[in-house]
Protein backbone atom coordinates (compact mmCIF):
# COMPACT_ATOMS: atom_id res chain seq x y z
CA UNK A 1 0.00 0.00 0.00
CA UNK A 2 1.11 3.51 -0.72
CA UNK A 3 1.03 5.91 2.15
CA UNK A 4 -1.41 8.70 1.66
CA UNK A 5 -0.80 12.22 2.76
CA UNK A 6 -3.56 14.50 3.73
CA UNK A 7 -2.86 17.92 2.37
CA UNK A 8 -4.87 20.39 4.26
CA UNK A 9 -5.86 23.77 2.87
CA UNK A 10 -3.73 25.35 5.61
CA UNK A 11 -0.54 23.68 4.27
CA UNK A 12 -1.28 24.90 0.75
CA UNK A 13 -1.90 28.44 2.00
CA UNK A 14 1.34 28.36 4.02
CA UNK A 15 3.32 27.19 0.97
CA UNK A 16 1.76 29.95 -1.15
CA UNK A 17 2.59 32.59 1.47
CA UNK A 18 6.17 31.37 1.77
CA UNK A 19 6.58 31.34 -2.00
CA UNK A 20 5.09 34.82 -2.30
CA UNK A 21 7.31 36.15 0.49
CA UNK A 22 10.40 34.62 -1.12
CA UNK A 23 9.56 36.25 -4.45
CA UNK A 24 9.15 39.63 -2.78
CA UNK A 25 12.51 39.26 -1.02
CA UNK A 26 14.24 38.29 -4.27
CA UNK A 27 12.59 41.20 -6.10
CA UNK A 28 13.54 43.69 -3.38
CA UNK A 29 17.13 42.41 -3.35
CA UNK A 30 17.35 42.67 -7.14
CA UNK A 31 16.01 46.24 -7.06
CA UNK A 32 18.51 47.29 -4.38
CA UNK A 33 21.43 45.68 -6.25
CA UNK A 34 20.29 47.28 -9.51
CA UNK A 35 19.99 50.73 -7.90
CA UNK A 36 23.47 50.40 -6.37
CA UNK A 37 24.95 49.31 -9.71
CA UNK A 38 23.39 52.30 -11.48
CA UNK A 39 24.62 54.67 -8.78
CA UNK A 40 28.14 53.23 -9.02
CA UNK A 41 28.21 53.87 -12.78
CA UNK A 42 27.19 57.52 -12.51
CA UNK A 43 29.86 59.82 -13.91
CA UNK A 44 31.44 62.46 -11.74
CA UNK A 45 32.43 66.00 -12.64
CA UNK A 46 35.64 66.70 -14.54
CA UNK A 47 37.35 69.64 -12.81
CA UNK A 48 39.85 69.95 -15.68
CA UNK A 49 37.29 70.78 -18.39
CA UNK A 50 38.34 73.92 -20.19
CA UNK A 51 41.81 74.03 -18.66
CA UNK A 52 44.64 74.09 -21.19
CA UNK A 53 46.91 71.18 -21.97
CA UNK A 54 50.70 71.44 -22.08
CA UNK A 55 50.52 73.14 -25.50
CA UNK A 56 48.18 75.84 -24.20
CA UNK A 57 44.72 74.87 -25.42
CA UNK A 58 42.14 72.31 -24.29
CA UNK A 59 41.50 69.28 -26.49
CA UNK A 60 38.60 69.81 -28.88
CA UNK A 61 36.44 67.89 -31.32
CA UNK A 62 39.20 66.84 -33.74
CA UNK A 63 41.51 65.50 -31.02
CA UNK A 64 38.53 63.70 -29.49
CA UNK A 65 37.73 62.15 -32.87
CA UNK A 66 41.33 60.99 -33.33
CA UNK A 67 41.61 59.63 -29.78
CA UNK A 68 38.32 57.77 -30.23
CA UNK A 69 39.65 56.12 -33.40
CA UNK A 70 42.93 55.01 -31.77
CA UNK A 71 41.40 54.01 -28.41
CA UNK A 72 42.00 50.23 -28.84
CA UNK A 73 45.75 50.76 -29.29
CA UNK A 74 45.87 53.42 -26.58
CA UNK A 75 44.05 51.13 -24.16
CA UNK A 76 46.57 48.33 -24.61
CA UNK A 77 49.47 50.76 -24.15
CA UNK A 78 47.81 52.26 -21.05
CA UNK A 79 47.81 48.84 -19.40
CA UNK A 80 51.61 48.84 -19.34
CA UNK A 81 52.42 52.48 -18.59
CA UNK A 82 51.11 55.20 -16.31
CA UNK A 83 51.92 58.03 -18.73
CA UNK A 84 49.30 57.12 -21.38
CA UNK A 85 45.57 57.64 -20.85
CA UNK A 86 42.76 56.77 -23.24
CA UNK A 87 40.84 59.99 -22.55
CA UNK A 88 42.12 63.56 -22.41
CA UNK A 89 40.77 65.20 -19.25
CA UNK A 90 41.92 68.66 -20.36
CA UNK A 91 39.18 69.07 -22.96
CA UNK A 92 36.60 71.62 -24.01
CA UNK A 93 33.67 69.51 -22.82
CA UNK A 94 30.83 68.29 -24.99
CA UNK A 95 32.55 68.76 -28.35
CA UNK A 96 35.52 66.62 -27.27
CA UNK A 97 33.15 63.97 -25.91
CA UNK A 98 31.16 63.98 -29.15
CA UNK A 99 34.33 63.55 -31.22
CA UNK A 100 35.60 60.79 -28.95
CA UNK A 101 32.36 58.79 -29.16
CA UNK A 102 32.11 59.39 -32.92
CA UNK A 103 35.70 58.21 -33.41
CA UNK A 104 35.08 55.13 -31.30
CA UNK A 105 31.94 54.44 -33.34
CA UNK A 106 33.91 54.73 -36.58
CA UNK A 107 36.43 52.21 -35.27
CA UNK A 108 33.81 49.60 -34.42
CA UNK A 109 31.94 50.09 -37.69
CA UNK A 110 29.28 52.59 -36.78
CA UNK A 111 25.74 51.70 -35.81
CA UNK A 112 25.48 48.99 -38.47
CA UNK A 113 28.88 47.36 -37.93
CA UNK A 114 27.52 44.46 -35.90
CA UNK A 115 24.86 43.55 -38.49
CA UNK A 116 27.32 43.23 -41.39
CA UNK A 117 27.89 39.52 -41.05
CA UNK A 118 28.46 37.04 -43.85
CA UNK A 119 25.12 36.04 -45.26
CA UNK A 120 24.55 32.86 -47.19
CA UNK A 121 22.07 33.21 -50.01
C-alpha positions as a Markdown table, in Angstrom:
| # | Residue | x | y | z |
|---|---|---|---|---|
| 1 | Unk | 0.0 | 0.0 | 0.0 |
| 2 | Unk | 1.1 | 3.5 | -0.7 |
| 3 | Unk | 1.0 | 5.9 | 2.1 |
| 4 | Unk | -1.4 | 8.7 | 1.7 |
| 5 | Unk | -0.8 | 12.2 | 2.8 |
| 6 | Unk | -3.6 | 14.5 | 3.7 |
| 7 | Unk | -2.9 | 17.9 | 2.4 |
| 8 | Unk | -4.9 | 20.4 | 4.3 |
| 9 | Unk | -5.9 | 23.8 | 2.9 |
| 10 | Unk | -3.7 | 25.3 | 5.6 |
| 11 | Unk | -0.5 | 23.7 | 4.3 |
| 12 | Unk | -1.3 | 24.9 | 0.7 |
| 13 | Unk | -1.9 | 28.4 | 2.0 |
| 14 | Unk | 1.3 | 28.4 | 4.0 |
| 15 | Unk | 3.3 | 27.2 | 1.0 |
| 16 | Unk | 1.8 | 30.0 | -1.1 |
| 17 | Unk | 2.6 | 32.6 | 1.5 |
| 18 | Unk | 6.2 | 31.4 | 1.8 |
| 19 | Unk | 6.6 | 31.3 | -2.0 |
| 20 | Unk | 5.1 | 34.8 | -2.3 |
| 21 | Unk | 7.3 | 36.1 | 0.5 |
| 22 | Unk | 10.4 | 34.6 | -1.1 |
| 23 | Unk | 9.6 | 36.2 | -4.4 |
| 24 | Unk | 9.2 | 39.6 | -2.8 |
| 25 | Unk | 12.5 | 39.3 | -1.0 |
| 26 | Unk | 14.2 | 38.3 | -4.3 |
| 27 | Unk | 12.6 | 41.2 | -6.1 |
| 28 | Unk | 13.5 | 43.7 | -3.4 |
| 29 | Unk | 17.1 | 42.4 | -3.3 |
| 30 | Unk | 17.4 | 42.7 | -7.1 |
| 31 | Unk | 16.0 | 46.2 | -7.1 |
| 32 | Unk | 18.5 | 47.3 | -4.4 |
| 33 | Unk | 21.4 | 45.7 | -6.2 |
| 34 | Unk | 20.3 | 47.3 | -9.5 |
| 35 | Unk | 20.0 | 50.7 | -7.9 |
| 36 | Unk | 23.5 | 50.4 | -6.4 |
| 37 | Unk | 24.9 | 49.3 | -9.7 |
| 38 | Unk | 23.4 | 52.3 | -11.5 |
| 39 | Unk | 24.6 | 54.7 | -8.8 |
| 40 | Unk | 28.1 | 53.2 | -9.0 |
| 41 | Unk | 28.2 | 53.9 | -12.8 |
| 42 | Unk | 27.2 | 57.5 | -12.5 |
| 43 | Unk | 29.9 | 59.8 | -13.9 |
| 44 | Unk | 31.4 | 62.5 | -11.7 |
| 45 | Unk | 32.4 | 66.0 | -12.6 |
| 46 | Unk | 35.6 | 66.7 | -14.5 |
| 47 | Unk | 37.3 | 69.6 | -12.8 |
| 48 | Unk | 39.9 | 69.9 | -15.7 |
| 49 | Unk | 37.3 | 70.8 | -18.4 |
| 50 | Unk | 38.3 | 73.9 | -20.2 |
| 51 | Unk | 41.8 | 74.0 | -18.7 |
| 52 | Unk | 44.6 | 74.1 | -21.2 |
| 53 | Unk | 46.9 | 71.2 | -22.0 |
| 54 | Unk | 50.7 | 71.4 | -22.1 |
| 55 | Unk | 50.5 | 73.1 | -25.5 |
| 56 | Unk | 48.2 | 75.8 | -24.2 |
| 57 | Unk | 44.7 | 74.9 | -25.4 |
| 58 | Unk | 42.1 | 72.3 | -24.3 |
| 59 | Unk | 41.5 | 69.3 | -26.5 |
| 60 | Unk | 38.6 | 69.8 | -28.9 |
| 61 | Unk | 36.4 | 67.9 | -31.3 |
| 62 | Unk | 39.2 | 66.8 | -33.7 |
| 63 | Unk | 41.5 | 65.5 | -31.0 |
| 64 | Unk | 38.5 | 63.7 | -29.5 |
| 65 | Unk | 37.7 | 62.1 | -32.9 |
| 66 | Unk | 41.3 | 61.0 | -33.3 |
| 67 | Unk | 41.6 | 59.6 | -29.8 |
| 68 | Unk | 38.3 | 57.8 | -30.2 |
| 69 | Unk | 39.6 | 56.1 | -33.4 |
| 70 | Unk | 42.9 | 55.0 | -31.8 |
| 71 | Unk | 41.4 | 54.0 | -28.4 |
| 72 | Unk | 42.0 | 50.2 | -28.8 |
| 73 | Unk | 45.7 | 50.8 | -29.3 |
| 74 | Unk | 45.9 | 53.4 | -26.6 |
| 75 | Unk | 44.0 | 51.1 | -24.2 |
| 76 | Unk | 46.6 | 48.3 | -24.6 |
| 77 | Unk | 49.5 | 50.8 | -24.1 |
| 78 | Unk | 47.8 | 52.3 | -21.1 |
| 79 | Unk | 47.8 | 48.8 | -19.4 |
| 80 | Unk | 51.6 | 48.8 | -19.3 |
| 81 | Unk | 52.4 | 52.5 | -18.6 |
| 82 | Unk | 51.1 | 55.2 | -16.3 |
| 83 | Unk | 51.9 | 58.0 | -18.7 |
| 84 | Unk | 49.3 | 57.1 | -21.4 |
| 85 | Unk | 45.6 | 57.6 | -20.9 |
| 86 | Unk | 42.8 | 56.8 | -23.2 |
| 87 | Unk | 40.8 | 60.0 | -22.6 |
| 88 | Unk | 42.1 | 63.6 | -22.4 |
| 89 | Unk | 40.8 | 65.2 | -19.2 |
| 90 | Unk | 41.9 | 68.7 | -20.4 |
| 91 | Unk | 39.2 | 69.1 | -23.0 |
| 92 | Unk | 36.6 | 71.6 | -24.0 |
| 93 | Unk | 33.7 | 69.5 | -22.8 |
| 94 | Unk | 30.8 | 68.3 | -25.0 |
| 95 | Unk | 32.6 | 68.8 | -28.4 |
| 96 | Unk | 35.5 | 66.6 | -27.3 |
| 97 | Unk | 33.1 | 64.0 | -25.9 |
| 98 | Unk | 31.2 | 64.0 | -29.2 |
| 99 | Unk | 34.3 | 63.6 | -31.2 |
| 100 | Unk | 35.6 | 60.8 | -28.9 |
| 101 | Unk | 32.4 | 58.8 | -29.2 |
| 102 | Unk | 32.1 | 59.4 | -32.9 |
| 103 | Unk | 35.7 | 58.2 | -33.4 |
| 104 | Unk | 35.1 | 55.1 | -31.3 |
| 105 | Unk | 31.9 | 54.4 | -33.3 |
| 106 | Unk | 33.9 | 54.7 | -36.6 |
| 107 | Unk | 36.4 | 52.2 | -35.3 |
| 108 | Unk | 33.8 | 49.6 | -34.4 |
| 109 | Unk | 31.9 | 50.1 | -37.7 |
| 110 | Unk | 29.3 | 52.6 | -36.8 |
| 111 | Unk | 25.7 | 51.7 | -35.8 |
| 112 | Unk | 25.5 | 49.0 | -38.5 |
| 113 | Unk | 28.9 | 47.4 | -37.9 |
| 114 | Unk | 27.5 | 44.5 | -35.9 |
| 115 | Unk | 24.9 | 43.6 | -38.5 |
| 116 | Unk | 27.3 | 43.2 | -41.4 |
| 117 | Unk | 27.9 | 39.5 | -41.0 |
| 118 | Unk | 28.5 | 37.0 | -43.8 |
| 119 | Unk | 25.1 | 36.0 | -45.3 |
| 120 | Unk | 24.6 | 32.9 | -47.2 |
| 121 | Unk | 22.1 | 33.2 | -50.0 |
